[in-house]
Amino acid sequence: MGKLMLIVAVVVALCFADQARSDASDHRYKVGDAVPLYANKVGPFHNPSETYRYFDLPFCIPAHLKEKKEALGEVLNGDRLVSAPYKLDFQKDKESEVICQKTLTREEVARFRSAVIKDYYFQMYYDDLPIWGFIGKVDKEGKDPSEYKYFLYKHIHFDIAYNKDRVIEINVRTDPDALVDLTEDKEVNVEFMYTVKWKETATRFEKRMDKYSQSSSLPRHLEIHWFSIINSCVTVLLLTGFLATILMRVLNNDFVKYAHDEETAEDQEETGWKYIHGDVFRYPKYKSLFAAALGSGTQLFTLTVFIFILALVGVFYPYNRGALFTALVVIYALTSGIAGYTATSFYFQLEGSNWVRNLLLTGCLFCGPLFLTFCFLNTVAIAYTATAALPFGTIVVIVLIWTLVTSPLLVLGGIAGKNSKAEFQAPCRTTKYPREIPPLPWYRGTVPQMAMAGFLPFSAIYIELYYIFASVWGHRIYTIYSILFIVFIILLIVTAFITVALTYFQLAAEDHEWWWRSFLCGGSTGLFIYAYCLYYYYARSDMSGFMQTSFFFGYMACICYGFFLMLGTVGFRAALLFVRHIYRSIKCE
């Protein structure tokens, strides 16, 4: 397993090295040199997934339109970079340079007007520095919407800072006086222009990306983050300490009571969790599915840990285009061996026989729903002609990765798990026939227990969730990965502890079917996160339209399902350790 981790780390490092080298420029220029400027995409500001190619709007198209070759992660991110019509040569000022004169047809005016109404923004990259701007504005002087006026910006100002032979900073602003009236459906003559101003700065090249990450590190935001962390920690420590105290006292009383019972009356009827010692290690129903869920959950846990390692060493700096998506695809493919090994090994511990079917189930348990969701959402993106629609070549690459890397590693892991010959370590013998579970009150049912189990871990992370959602489904930048890592650790601890506590109460009520219950209770935080998605969509965001809505709820369903599998695995592993420990501590006949 250690070798596999090392291989994953080396391959991921190489992937990012290749991605960094894919930009041929060394970012050094002489006076008058052409500096690469790429137009990326346009789209409604409040719908981050709904983006279109820059020239889907009738801007001036350069004579030699060149598409930039992009890495896998950039394509998955919806980036489609093409050469922009502006020429921003190094240290060359320009004043009201005309790009082109164009007569917009009525249809083109209508397209621009529709874009202005939807708050379209554009995004470009100049020497790998991101720049944004709005394409127009709505004049709402009239109270009635029919009196609104719609304007297109036709003059863009580029303010660029340099340090010796390097570009350090670029800002774009639009001339509020150079406007084109798009209110009426009629042909309009437009003269698109731009102005370039260069100024020297002392900022070093290595620090040029800092301004993009500073917005999430402002003192006010950091105070909120740390307040949420301290609040979560205090809540968690109090509740876990409270539960631990009760649990330890109850367990000690149980151990004393059972030891006393053994000394005084051997034939006395047992009660509580000791009473079901002959059933507590009875293997669960649907053990192939259970083992597959554990395998997938372990893989997703490993994936999350690797992503955190890369984040903490600084790989995911702001606007490192597609780095996160590249990491997710590559690491998921390389860790599939962990899923195969864990699932098959545990399946054989549960005395399963059809390991091939178990392996297929493991491979499809997370990838299957994700693939179906992707097919639907990609079809929606194609219908919208959005950049989120993956090109055929990219889909082929992903299929090849799954066929040539993920599947073979899954099979190799399965074979290793089959040959591991690990035995299930049960401190007590299992009886031939299961005991009947006594009637239990409604709140001891699976669903009420899942609600109780999911609420506490969710309450520890929900403040941080807003910032993550605002970054993934908005334009806020998130860079405080150290805080996020602390929140993740808290989440794991609380999930493990609450699952252990609920498992104890379940066993004390003489309900021995704890296997699936512990998994479902551990994973129930995923369902709370999905419920938060509904709240965020309707109360905290301005997203709208079928495409954005389907992308948000579709991909969040997959992410929450992944959380369910991962935290379910954590919950079950913690419960298994606990159950083994308490039954080792008593004399089982």
Secondary structure, 3 states (H helix, E strand, C coil): CHHHHHHHHHHHHHHHHHHHHCCCCCCCCCCCCCCCEEEEEEEECCCCCCCEEHHHCCCCCCCCCCECCCCHHHHHCCCCCEECCCCCCCCCCEEEEEEEEEEECHHHHHHHHHHHHCCEEEEEEECCEEEEEECEEEECCCCCHHHCEEEEECEEEEEEEEECCEEEEEEEEECCCCEEECCCCCCEEEEEEEEEEEEECCCCHHHCCHHHHHHHHCHHHHHHHHHHHHHHHHHHHHHHHHHHHHHHHHHHHHHHHHHHHHHHCCCCCCCHHHHHCCCCCCCCCCHHHHHHHHHHHHHHHHHHHHHHHHHHCCCCCCCCCCHHHHHHHHHHHHCHHHHHHHHHHHHHHCCCCCHHHHHHHHHHHCHHHHHHHHHHHHHHHHHCCCCCCCCHHHHHHHHHHHHHHHHHHHHHHHHHHHHCCCCCCCCCCCCCCCCCCCCCCHHHCHHHHHHHHHHHHHHHHHHHHHHHHHHHCCCCCCCCHHHHHHHHHHHHHHHHHHHHHHHHHHHHCCCCCCHHHHHHHHHCHHHHHHHHHHHHHHHHCCCCCHHHHHHHHHHHHHHHHHHHHHHHHHHHHHHHHHHHHHHHCCCCC
